[in-house]
Amino acid sequence: MKIFHKYIALSGLFAAFSCTDLNTTPRQSLTPEVAFNDVSGYQSVANSMYNRATSFSYYGQTMMIAPEILADNLRLVANTGRYQGEESNGDRDHISIWNGVVYGGINDANLIIASIDDESVSGDTQTKDFIKGDAYFMRALFYFDLCRVYGYEPGREVDGFNLGPILRLNPTLVASDADFRSRSTVAEVYEQIESDLLAAIPLVGGAPLGSEGVYYANAGAALTLLARLYLYWGRMEDAEAAATSAMNFLGLRTNGDGLLEAGQYVQGFSRAPHPESLFELELRQVDWSSVDGVNNSLNSLVADNEPAAQFIIGASNELIAAYEEGDVRRDCWRETTREGIEGPVYASRKWTGYKGDFLENLPIIRAAELYLIRAEARYENNPAGAREDINAVRSKRGLGPVDNLLSGEALLNRILLERRLEFALEGHRFFDLKRNGRDISKHGEFLEVPYTDYRILGNLPLEQIQLNENLEQNPGY
């Protein structure tokens, strides 16, 4: 029996959504003096962990834009030097998250997991358990992203290359704790991610869809990330089971009930939390200055609703052409013009800075993903079920059902297209192509990137290679 299946029975445990009274004060950096005496110190560590996730070099910008412009969803509409290399898939112009932000977040999680249960740490058990579950979930997310940027998915390796990130499960408290170690295989890291998510589920409890509870780890988000992991891993039976368990737990119906209605879709991206959020990063004014917003926010780079916005990136013409008539997701793009560009350009209405000063929350995992994960997991052995899941999403986006005879490769293509349209500018497109072993399609006259090309994987930072003789660079760099 697969390890996941024993956790399906936990759905009864989560039948009543649990809440926490965890402090949601601004997520500032960790202060070492207060970290280890009581549970509030560990909450400070958790706040540090979340603050890292909102960094512009991670989900605050890079992980949302780069996977879209590395593929065919986005185009540059102004030349500022930013994302030019990614648009052309230049050498070493990839997603760069092998850094102190991500590994620092992993270390925060390791600190919590290693010692929050010590008897010397005062605080109630429920709060300790939640914070520990939070750490398991976030460590899983950090490692999952490192794997998909720097490694091939298991079974999709090119020339047998199977390395992923360095796997560290113990905290580094002082310099003497650090060691130089080799990279683990992606399969080894996936096994750890699976273990972390399964550990998180019974600790974090549930959060109703679109409630403020989604600002933290919760069982629905952990099950969804687990389903996503299995999809990348090629474990389709487990991906379907995890997605189904999450949908049942969250009250999502096979006809799409639980998702936003078509007329509410665009407005949903200007609400906090997003009504379909399973996991959302909350950003507050204290997290950045207005200068940060102008220079680095998603709103500034991809929208033009603020006079000071940079608006350097818009939807590709190919993406716009892919929307069917009546698809409300097309309304997430506003047609406008840009000096120096012939013809219309398209500004985002997903990231509008609705909280002021270019500020907004970032929904990282949304409920619609569960339907499309399950559709992809089913497409070979249960095409009727896959079509049902596609149609559930389409019915909430203003569209009718797909062809009732759609199957095989054509059905998979349809699922990937639905994912492209549903999650445009949410950081999925490049990875959806890569994990299926496909060449990376591009917009305009840019050449597609063959799956066997070395640029499919990100390059490890040169300074890290020079510092650690055990660290092997990715092929081709």
Residue pairs with C-beta under 8 A, 6 or more apart in sequence:
2 235
2 237
2 238
2 241
3 194
3 198
4 194
4 198
4 226
4 230
4 238
4 241
4 242
5 238
5 241
7 198
7 201
7 245
8 241
8 245
10 201
10 202
10 219
11 245
11 248
11 249
13 202
14 205
14 206
14 219
14 249
16 206
17 205
17 206
17 207
17 208
17 213
18 205
18 206
19 205
19 213
20 126
20 127
20 130
20 205
20 213
20 216
22 43
22 127
22 130
22 131
22 216
23 40
23 43
24 212
24 215
24 282
25 47
26 47
26 284
26 286
26 287
27 47
27 48
27 50
27 51
27 54
27 284
27 287
28 44
28 47
28 48
28 51
28 286
29 48
29 51
30 44
30 45
30 47
30 48
30 108
31 44
34 40
34 41
34 44
35 41
35 42
35 44
35 45
35 111
36 42
36 115
36 121
37 121
37 122
38 121
38 122
38 123
39 116
39 121
39 122
39 123
39 124
39 127
39 128
39 131
40 123
41 121
42 111
42 112
42 116
42 121
42 123
42 128
42 131
43 131
45 108
45 111
45 112
46 108
46 112
46 131
46 134
46 135
48 104
48 108
49 105
49 108
49 109
49 112
49 134
49 135
49 138
50 138
50 281
51 287
52 58
52 101
52 102
52 104
52 105
52 108
53 59
53 105
53 138
53 141
53 281
54 60
54 281
54 283
54 287
54 362
55 101
56 62
56 292
56 296
56 297
57 96
57 97
57 99
57 101
58 97
58 101
58 102
59 281
59 362
59 364
59 427
60 281
60 283
60 296
60 297
60 298
60 362
61 296
61 297
61 298
61 301
62 95
62 96
62 97
63 95
63 97
63 145
63 427
64 298
64 351
64 362
64 425
64 426
64 427
65 74
65 83
65 298
65 301
65 302
65 313
65 425
65 427
66 83
66 86
66 94
66 95
66 427
66 430
67 95
67 427
67 428
67 429
67 430
67 431
68 74
68 424
68 425
68 427
68 429
68 430
69 75
69 76
69 83
69 86
69 87
69 313
70 86
70 87
70 89
70 94
70 95
70 430
70 440
71 429
71 430
71 433
71 440
71 441
71 442
72 316
72 318
72 319
72 429
72 440
72 441
72 442
72 443
73 315
73 316
73 319
73 420
73 424
73 425
73 429
73 443
74 87
74 302
74 313
74 314
74 315
74 316
74 319
74 425
74 443
75 87
75 313
75 314
75 315
75 316
75 317
75 443
75 444
76 83
76 84
76 87
76 312
76 313
77 311
77 312
77 313
77 314
77 338
77 341
77 345
78 310
78 311
78 312
78 338
78 340
79 312
79 340
80 310
80 312
82 301
82 312
83 312
83 313
84 90
84 93
85 92
85 93
86 93
86 94
87 446
88 446
89 440
89 442
89 446
89 449
89 455
91 455
91 477
92 459
92 477
94 149
94 455
94 457
94 458
94 459
95 149
95 458
96 458
96 461
97 145
97 146
97 149
97 458
98 146
98 149
98 150
98 165
98 458
98 460
98 461
98 464
99 461
102 142
102 145
102 146
103 142
103 168
105 138
105 139
105 142
106 139
106 142
106 143
106 168
107 168
107 171
107 172
108 135
108 138
109 135
109 136
109 138
109 139
109 142
110 135
110 139
110 168
110 169
110 170
110 171
110 172
111 171
111 173
112 131
112 132
112 134
112 135
113 132
113 135
113 136
113 139
113 169
114 170
114 171
115 121
115 171
116 128
116 131
116 132
116 135
117 128
117 132
121 128
129 203
130 203
130 204
130 205
130 216
132 203
133 199
133 200
133 201
133 202
133 203
133 204
133 217
134 200
134 204
134 216
134 217
136 196
136 197
136 199
136 200
136 203
136 217
137 196
137 197
137 200
137 204
137 217
137 221
137 222
137 225
138 217
139 196
140 193
140 196
140 197
140 200
140 222
140 225
140 229
141 225
141 364
143 165
143 167
143 189
143 192
143 193
143 196
144 193
144 225
144 228
144 229
144 232
146 164
146 165
146 189
147 164
147 165
147 186
147 189
147 190
147 193
147 232
148 232
148 431
148 434
148 435
149 457
149 458
150 163
150 164
150 165
150 457
150 458
150 460
150 474
151 162
151 163
151 164
151 165
151 186
151 189
151 457
152 158
152 161
152 162
152 186
152 456
152 457
153 186
153 232
153 233
153 234
153 434
153 435
154 162
154 186
154 187
154 190
154 233
154 234
155 234
156 434
156 435
156 437
158 451
158 452
158 456
158 475
159 475
161 474
161 475
162 185
162 186
162 187
163 183
163 184
163 185
163 186
163 472
163 474
164 183
164 184
164 185
164 186
164 188
164 189
165 183
165 184
165 189
166 181
166 182
166 183
166 184
166 471
167 184
167 188
167 189
167 192
168 181
169 192
170 177
171 177
172 178
180 467
180 468
180 469
180 470
180 471
181 468
181 470
182 470
182 471
182 472
183 471
183 472
190 229
190 232
190 233
193 229
194 226
194 229
197 222
197 223
197 225
197 226
197 229
198 226
200 217
200 219
200 222
201 219
201 222
201 223
202 219
204 216
204 217
204 218
204 219
204 222
205 218
205 219
206 213
206 218
206 219
206 220
206 249
207 213
207 214
207 216
207 218
207 219
207 220
207 221
209 220
209 250
209 251
209 252
209 258
209 275
209 276
209 277
209 278
209 367
210 273
210 274
210 275
210 276
210 277
211 273
212 273
214 221
214 273
214 277
214 278
214 279
214 280
215 273
215 280
215 281
215 282
217 279
218 278
218 279
219 249
220 246
220 249
220 250
220 278
221 278
221 279
221 365
223 242
223 243
223 245
223 246
223 249
224 242
224 243
224 246
224 278
224 279
224 365
224 369
224 370
224 373
225 279
225 365
226 242
227 239
227 242
227 243
227 246
227 370
227 373
227 374
227 377
228 239
228 369
228 373
230 236
230 238
230 239
230 242
230 377
231 239
231 373
231 376
231 377
231 435
232 431
232 435
233 239
236 376
236 377
236 378
236 380
236 381
237 377
239 373
239 374
239 376
239 377
240 374
240 377
240 378
243 370
243 371
243 373
243 374
243 377
244 374
246 252
246 370
247 370
247 371
247 374
250 258
250 278
250 367
250 370
251 258
252 258
252 259
252 367
252 370
252 371
253 392
254 388
254 389
254 392
255 392
255 395
256 371
256 391
256 392
256 393
256 395
256 396
258 367
259 276
259 367
259 368
259 371
259 392
259 393
259 396
260 268
260 275
260 276
260 396
261 396
262 328
262 396
262 397
262 398
263 328
264 275
265 328
265 329
265 331
265 332
265 396
265 397
266 328
266 331
266 332
266 349
268 274
268 275
268 276
269 332
269 349
269 350
269 351
269 352
269 363
270 352
270 354
270 360
271 354
272 280
272 282
272 354
272 355
272 360
272 361
273 280
273 282
273 361
273 363
274 280
274 361
274 363
274 366
276 363
276 366
276 367
276 368
277 363
277 365
277 366
277 367
278 365
278 366
278 367
279 363
279 364
279 365
280 361
280 362
280 363
280 364
281 361
281 362
281 364
282 361
283 355
283 359
283 360
283 361
283 362
284 359
285 355
285 356
285 357
285 359
288 296
288 297
288 359
290 357
290 358
293 299
293 300
293 353
293 357
293 358
293 359
294 300
294 308
294 309
294 310
294 358
295 310
297 351
297 353
297 358
297 359
297 360
298 348
298 351
298 360
298 362
298 425
299 305
299 306
299 309
299 351
299 352
299 353
299 358
299 359
299 360
300 306
300 308
300 309
300 310
300 311
300 353
300 358
301 309
301 310
301 311
301 312
301 313
302 311
302 313
302 314
302 347
302 348
302 350
302 351
302 425
303 309
303 311
303 347
303 348
303 349
303 351
303 352
303 353
304 311
304 334
304 336
304 347
305 347
305 352
305 353
306 353
306 358
309 358
311 338
311 347
314 333
314 338
314 345
314 346
314 347
314 348
315 333
315 346
315 348
315 424
315 425
316 443
316 444
317 443
317 444
318 443
318 444
319 420
319 421
319 424
319 443
320 330
320 333
320 346
322 417
322 420
322 421
323 329
323 330
323 421
324 399
326 398
326 399
327 397
327 398
327 399
327 421
328 397
328 398
329 397
329 421
329 422
329 424
331 349
332 348
332 349
332 350
332 424
332 425
333 346
333 347
333 348
333 349
334 346
334 347
334 348
334 349
335 344
335 345
335 346
336 344
336 345
336 346
336 347
337 344
337 345
338 345
348 425
350 424
350 425
350 426
351 360
351 425
352 360
353 359
353 360
354 360
355 361
363 426
366 423
366 426
368 393
368 396
368 422
369 422
369 423
371 389
371 390
371 392
371 393
372 389
372 390
372 393
372 415
372 418
372 419
372 422
374 385
374 386
374 389
375 385
375 386
375 387
375 389
375 390
375 415
375 418
376 386
376 412
376 415
376 416
378 385
378 386
378 389
379 386
379 407
379 408
379 411
379 412
379 415
383 406
383 407
383 408
383 411
386 411
386 415
387 401
387 402
387 404
387 406
387 411
390 402
390 414
390 415
390 418
391 401
391 402
393 418
393 422
394 400
394 401
394 402
394 418
395 401
397 422
402 414
406 414
412 436
416 432
416 433
416 436
419 428
419 429
419 432
420 429
420 432
423 429
430 440
433 439
433 440
433 441
434 440
434 451
434 456
437 451
438 451
439 448
439 449
439 450
439 451
440 448
440 449
440 451
440 456
441 448
442 448
442 449
449 455
449 456
453 476
454 474
454 475
454 476
454 477
455 476
457 474
457 475
457 476
458 474
459 473
459 474
459 477
460 471
460 473
460 474
460 477
464 471
465 471
465 473
